[in-house]
Amino acid sequence: MNETKKTDLLSLLPSELEELVVSIGEPKYRATQIFPAMHKGISPDAMTNLGKVTKQKLSEIAFFYLPTVRRKLVSALDGTIKYLFALSDGNCVESVVMKYKHGNTICISSQVGCRMGCAFCASTIGGKVRDLAPSEMLGQIIAAELDSGEKISNIVMMGIGEPLDNYANVIKFLKLVGHEKGLNIGYRHISLSTCGVVDKIEMLAKENFPITLSISLHASDDETRSAIMPVNRKWNIEKLLSACKSYYKTTGRRISFEYTLISGKNDSPEAAARLASLLNGALREKNGGESFPIHVNLIPVNPVSETGFSASDKRAVEKFASILEKKGIRATVRRRLGGDINASCGQLRRAEENG
Ligand code: SAH
């Protein structure tokens, strides 16, 4: 049976599911039974309150699929779990479950591969294969909860792929994951990370999801940024920061900046000072206007064998952070979870593909 011609049930909002059940001659209330069950990982076929005939009619026009665990690595250091999930067409994506005092966080993927071409990133090496459906983003969370037995309360969209390059599906995913009859995860507990797709940042500001935006900045001048992040050739730093400012003004949500420190490329004290002036100049209001909360996350680059980049040493990282702090910018060095299982995304999928 060709599943591609069938409707993907887990990608449907309650109103769409209602239309679907009515179209096969079932009462509307079936949707209110099926929607919450699916979001707990129960397929319509396994539901005890649906009759055989209903299940048969549903399976003729629609399918329910959850990602399955292809590989699973558990950190002996901190309990971080890294999953390689197989999708219905055999493609794989990665998700990471991290345990923090304030609750469990999952890092999910938004595409199979990526077409943004960042020079230091493992996810983009083979290009983009395809976008993930809303159900496949949601499915990573449901499958991880089922497998780990852990309740997940926070989501970061920082796995494989560029979420804003899969805009419509990501928006639908946000509607589904925040739905009160589904996982009901509050938007304030969701972060979306982007390399800087400016037109979509502007669209997202208008959607009114109070999520946190993370900007992968990684450089403080256009020449360096364009060399490591091709997206900068389309939207330079000035355009990106101006979009950030209007995102903040529209949503009131803080934005955090990711800065991956690569030895000899972007980690000099001059680069730090330039970054501070850049952010202060672009985002801080003069004359007593409302100040934009600026937070920079410093991440020593995770070496990927194909890229040849190496991480800045501890002293360079500390110096970089202290220069930012002195200029009034909050900087944290990302604590590395799951260091023993290579928990950064993209590498497990590549290892699996290369056999
Ligand atoms: N496409 C989105 C989200 C996925 S990447 C984005 O670019 O933000 C999540 C974060 O990991 C980004 O900040 C990305 O730049 C960073 N990253 C990618 N490869 C890395 C590596 N080898 N070491 C450290 N950070 C990396």
Boltz pocket constraint, residues with backbone or C-beta under 6 A from the ligand:
constraints:
  - pocket:
      binder: B
      contacts: [[A, 118], [A, 120], [A, 121], [A, 122], [A, 157], [A, 158], [A, 159], [A, 160], [A, 161], [A, 162], [A, 163], [A, 193], [A, 194], [A, 195], [A, 196], [A, 214], [A, 215], [A, 216], [A, 258], [A, 260], [A, 299], [A, 300], [A, 301], [A, 302], [A, 303], [A, 304], [A, 344], [A, 345]]
      max_distance: 6.0
